Amino acid sequence: MADHATPNLPARDFQATSDFYEQLGFSERYRDTGWMILERGGLKLEFFSFPDLNPLESSFGSCLRLDDVHQFYETCKSAGLLQSHAGIPRIVPPRVEHWGGTVGYLVDPDGTLLRLVQN
């Protein structure tokens, strides 16, 4: 296996987090009282319990590097995520950034920012 990193993100409620990400194609692979792992293809997200997190004050974030960022964005829209620059949760459509890469943004129900970066 090649070197890799796995984001460790907060979850106020593992079931609510699992349900949210399941709509986006993730499956639960592991859960105990303090840790949960979700996977979608080659993506893996690990969550730790943080029941007192205030989503409006969260500074957690990560990048998801995707082979088809536009397809993932459409999956998010089909799941009913609000396309907006404000609110929690929400999705911001991918666009070409000043440095030439294509990036979209997803904010989950716990206020975690996931940058959706085209490989």
C-alpha positions, 0 to 999 in steps of 0.5 A: 500500500502506498503512503496515504493520509486519512482525515480525522474529523469531528462528529457530534452524532455518529448515526447522523454523520453516517446517514449524511455521508451515506447519501453521498455514497459513503459506507460505514466500515467501522464504528465503536463509541469513540471512532467511526470510519466511512469509505467511498471507493478510494476515499476514507474519512475517519470521525471522532466523537465530539458531541459538544462541537458548535458547527458554527465555530468549527475550524475542521477541514480537509481536501478530497481529491477526486477523479471526477469532482463534477460527478461528486458535486452532482451526487451531493445536489441529488442528495438534496444539499443546498447549493449556497455560500452560507448555511450548514450543510451546503455545497458550492459548485466546482470552479477553476481557481486562480491557480488553475485547479478545479475546486468545489466545497462541501460543508457537512452538518458538523461545520467541517469544510471539505474542499473537493479538488479535481485530480 
